[in-house]
Amino acid sequence: MENVAVIYGGRSSEHDISIITAIGVMGALDKSKYNVIPVYINRDGLWVMPNNHLSIGSYIKRVKGKKLAVGFYDGCILKKRVIGFKKYKKINVAINCCHGMNGEDGSLAGLIKLAGIPMVGSGVLPSSVGMDKAIMKDVFCKNNIPCPKYLYFTELEFLNNKDYIIKKIEEQISYPAIIKPANLGSSIGINISKNRKELNKNIQIALNFDKKIVVERVVQNLREINCSVIGNYKNCEASILEEPKNWKSFLDFDEKYILSGKNKKQVDVHIGQEMDDKIKELSKQCYKQLGCSGVVRIDFLLDDKAKEVYVNEINTIPGSYANYLWKHKYTYTMLLDRLIIFAKQEFEYMNECSYSFKSNVLQKYGGGKNYSKIKS
C-alpha cells in the first residue's frame, strides 16, 4: 500500500472549492492500492489531519484532528507532540488539491519538490504562470496562441497614473471591458464595465483581491467552451468539450458553484468537426507550451458568429480534477491511477538531471582557514 497525501484547503479565496475537490479525490482513490492521508490547510495556514475528512459538515465548524507540522521532513509528514514533532507517515505521492493562491500558484509544488516527493499536478513554473493571467497571456500570445485583446497594470501604477490608465483602457480595449484580478480564479472579483463609472468601481473591487489587474475586450456572440488535457512530458491527450448551459457574458462565482444546479454543464459538445479539432489542438499547445503535468482544464471564449476562438485561461488544478470531462474514457478512480503514474514518471524523469557540481571553489578561498568575511 502506498501512502497518498491529499493536500487541500489553504489560504485562498477558493478554499471551500478546494475542500469539495479533495473530498471527491479521496473518495475515488482505489483503497486497495492507496492509503489516503488527508492534509487539510486551514484558513490560517495551519496543517491538520481531520478526523472526519470525507464529511463537508466537518469543515463548516472548527476542524478537529491531528496537528501537523507545515511541510515535510525526510519525505514524511510530521505529527505534533507535546514538545516538537515526530515523523508520522512516509508519503509516496502527493496530490495537490489547493485551488488559487498559496497552492495552485506553484508555492505548494515547490515545497513538495524540495521534500523529494512525486506530486500529481503541474510543477512550479507552469503553476505560477498559469495562475498569473497577465503573464500567461503574454506567453500564449508570444507563441501565436490566440487570446482576447488585453492589457494589465499594477495597483501602484493605477494610483500614480489613474487618468492615463483609464484613457489607455478606453482607447485600446473600449467598452464593454472585463476587469479581473490577475491571480484569482472561480470568477472572484471579475466584473464587466460598460462605462467609465463602472470601470472605476470594478477596478477598485478587483484591487481588493490582487495587486495586478487584467482588462480584456469582451468577446461578442459568446459561448464558453472548456477542454481538459492529461499527460506529462512524454505525451498528452485532449478530452471531450463542455459548455455551461446558462452562459451570459460569463458566470460569476455564485452561478458557477452556489447555483450550480441551475447552470449544469453540457458535456460532449460538438461545434463542428473543424472547430472541435482546433480547440483540442490549442488545448494541447497550451499544455505543452507551459510544460504542464497531470490534468489541466483550458477555458475558451468562442465568437459563435465569427467562428473565432480565444484562450481565456488555463487551470492547472481544475475543480474536481475535471473528471467529468473524462467519464467517456476513464472512471474517476482510473483517472487518478493514471495521474499518479504520470506523477511518478515525471519525478523519475526530472531526477535524471544532475543538480550538484563538486568544485574546488571553497578550497581556493582558504581551505581550512576560517574567514568571517569573504572579499568579492
Residue pairs with C-beta under 8 A, 6 or more apart in sequence:
1 33
1 34
1 35
2 33
2 34
2 35
2 92
2 93
3 34
3 35
3 37
3 89
3 90
3 91
3 92
3 93
4 29
4 34
4 35
4 36
4 37
4 91
4 92
4 93
4 94
4 95
4 340
5 37
5 38
5 39
5 77
5 89
5 91
5 93
5 94
5 95
5 117
6 22
6 25
6 26
6 29
6 36
6 37
6 38
6 39
6 94
6 95
6 97
7 22
7 39
7 41
7 94
7 95
7 96
7 97
7 98
7 103
7 108
7 112
8 18
8 19
8 21
8 22
8 38
8 39
8 40
8 41
8 97
8 98
9 15
9 18
9 19
9 22
9 40
9 41
9 42
9 43
9 98
10 18
10 41
10 45
10 98
10 99
10 100
10 101
10 102
10 103
10 108
11 41
11 43
11 44
11 45
11 101
11 102
12 18
12 98
12 99
12 100
12 101
12 102
12 103
12 104
13 100
13 101
13 184
13 186
13 188
13 209
14 99
14 100
14 104
14 184
14 185
14 186
14 188
15 43
15 100
16 59
17 99
17 186
17 257
17 319
18 97
18 98
18 99
18 100
18 103
19 40
19 56
19 59
20 56
20 319
20 320
21 97
21 99
21 317
21 319
21 320
21 321
22 38
22 40
22 97
23 53
23 54
23 56
24 320
24 321
24 323
24 332
25 95
25 97
25 321
25 336
26 36
26 38
26 53
26 54
27 54
28 323
28 331
28 332
28 333
28 335
28 336
29 36
29 333
29 336
30 333
30 336
30 337
33 337
34 340
37 49
37 77
37 89
37 91
38 49
38 50
38 53
39 47
39 48
39 49
39 68
39 77
40 47
40 48
40 49
40 50
40 53
40 59
40 63
40 65
41 47
41 48
41 98
41 103
42 48
42 63
45 70
45 102
46 67
46 70
47 67
47 68
47 69
47 70
47 77
48 63
48 65
48 66
48 67
48 68
49 65
49 66
49 68
49 77
49 79
50 58
50 59
50 63
50 64
50 65
51 58
51 64
51 65
52 58
53 65
58 64
66 79
66 80
66 88
67 79
67 80
68 77
68 78
68 79
68 80
68 85
68 88
69 77
69 78
69 79
69 80
69 85
71 78
71 111
71 115
72 78
72 91
72 111
72 112
72 115
72 117
73 85
73 87
73 115
74 87
75 90
75 91
75 115
75 116
75 117
76 87
76 88
76 89
76 90
76 91
77 88
77 89
77 91
78 85
78 86
78 87
78 88
79 85
79 86
79 87
79 88
91 115
91 117
92 117
92 118
93 117
93 118
93 119
93 120
93 340
93 343
93 344
94 112
94 117
94 118
94 119
94 120
95 119
95 120
95 121
95 336
95 339
95 340
96 103
96 104
96 108
96 109
96 112
96 119
96 120
96 121
96 317
97 317
97 321
98 104
98 108
98 317
99 185
99 186
99 317
99 319
100 131
100 184
100 185
100 186
101 131
101 183
101 184
102 108
103 317
104 127
104 130
104 131
104 185
104 315
104 316
104 317
105 127
105 128
105 131
105 132
105 183
106 123
106 124
106 125
106 126
106 127
106 128
106 131
109 119
109 121
109 122
109 123
109 124
109 127
110 124
112 119
113 119
113 123
113 124
117 347
118 340
118 343
118 344
118 346
118 347
119 343
119 347
120 294
120 336
120 339
120 340
120 342
120 343
121 127
121 293
121 294
121 295
121 316
121 317
121 343
122 130
122 290
122 291
122 292
122 293
122 294
122 296
122 316
122 317
123 291
123 293
123 346
125 290
125 291
126 290
126 291
126 292
126 293
126 316
127 316
127 317
129 135
129 136
129 139
129 290
130 136
130 290
130 292
130 296
130 313
130 314
130 315
130 316
131 183
131 185
131 316
132 182
132 183
132 212
133 152
133 180
133 182
133 183
133 214
133 313
134 150
134 152
134 182
134 212
134 214
136 290
136 313
136 314
137 147
137 150
137 214
139 289
139 290
140 146
140 147
140 286
140 289
140 311
141 147
143 285
143 289
145 282
145 285
145 286
145 289
145 311
146 282
146 308
146 309
146 310
146 311
147 310
147 311
147 312
148 216
148 217
148 218
148 219
148 301
148 310
148 312
149 172
149 173
149 216
149 217
150 173
150 214
150 215
150 216
150 217
151 168
151 169
151 172
151 173
151 214
151 215
152 182
152 212
152 213
152 214
152 215
153 165
153 212
153 213
154 211
154 212
154 213
155 207
155 211
155 212
155 213
156 211
157 165
158 165
158 203
158 207
158 213
166 196
166 199
166 200
169 177
169 199
169 215
170 196
173 215
173 216
173 217
174 217
175 193
175 194
175 195
175 199
176 192
176 193
176 194
176 218
176 249
177 192
177 193
177 199
177 215
177 216
177 217
177 218
178 190
178 191
178 192
178 193
178 215
178 216
178 217
178 218
178 249
178 250
179 190
179 191
179 192
179 193
179 199
179 202
179 203
179 205
179 206
179 213
179 214
179 215
180 189
180 190
180 206
180 213
180 214
180 215
180 216
181 188
181 189
181 190
181 206
181 207
181 209
181 210
181 212
181 213
181 214
182 210
182 212
182 213
182 214
183 210
183 212
184 209
184 210
185 313
185 315
186 253
186 256
186 257
186 319
187 250
187 251
187 252
187 253
187 255
187 256
188 209
188 253
189 205
189 206
189 208
189 209
189 210
190 206
190 250
190 252
191 198
191 202
191 205
191 206
192 198
192 202
192 218
192 249
192 250
193 199
193 201
193 202
203 213
206 213
207 213
218 249
219 301
219 302
219 303
219 310
220 303
220 305
220 306
221 303
221 304
221 305
221 306
222 247
222 249
222 250
222 301
222 302
222 303
222 304
223 243
223 247
223 271
223 301
223 302
223 304
224 243
224 244
224 247
224 250
224 251
224 299
224 300
224 301
224 302
224 312
225 241
225 242
225 243
225 269
225 271
225 279
225 299
225 300
225 301
225 302
225 309
226 241
226 242
226 243
226 297
226 298
226 299
226 300
226 325
227 238
227 239
227 240
227 241
227 242
227 279
227 280
227 283
227 297
227 298
227 300
227 325
228 238
228 239
228 283
228 295
228 296
228 297
228 298
228 318
228 322
228 325
228 326
229 236
229 237
229 238
229 239
229 283
229 284
229 286
229 287
229 292
229 295
229 296
229 297
229 298
230 236
230 237
230 239
230 294
230 295
230 296
230 326
230 335
230 338
230 339
230 342
231 237
231 287
231 293
231 342
232 293
232 294
232 342
232 343
232 345
232 346
232 349
233 291
233 293
233 345
233 346
233 349
234 345
236 284
236 287
236 288
236 292
237 284
238 280
238 281
238 283
238 284
239 322
239 325
239 326
239 329
240 267
240 268
240 269
240 325
240 328
241 267
241 268
241 269
241 270
241 271
241 276
241 279
241 280
242 265
242 266
242 267
242 268
242 269
242 324
242 325
243 265
243 266
243 269
244 251
244 263
244 265
244 266
245 263
245 264
245 265
245 266
246 255
246 262
246 263
251 263
255 262
255 263
256 263
265 324
267 324
267 325
267 327
268 328
270 276
271 279
271 302
275 302
275 307
275 309
278 309
279 300
279 309
282 298
282 300
282 309
282 311
283 298
286 292
286 296
286 298
286 311
286 314
287 296
287 298
287 314
290 314
290 316
292 314
292 316
293 342
293 343
293 346
294 316
294 339
294 342
294 343
295 318
295 321
295 322
295 335
295 339
296 314
296 315
296 316
296 318
296 322
297 314
297 315
297 318
297 322
297 325
298 311
298 313
298 314
298 315
299 311
299 312
299 313
299 314
299 315
300 309
300 310
300 311
300 312
301 309
301 310
301 311
301 312
302 308
302 309
302 310
303 309
303 310
321 332
321 335
321 336
321 339
323 330
323 332
323 335
326 335
330 338
365 371
365 374
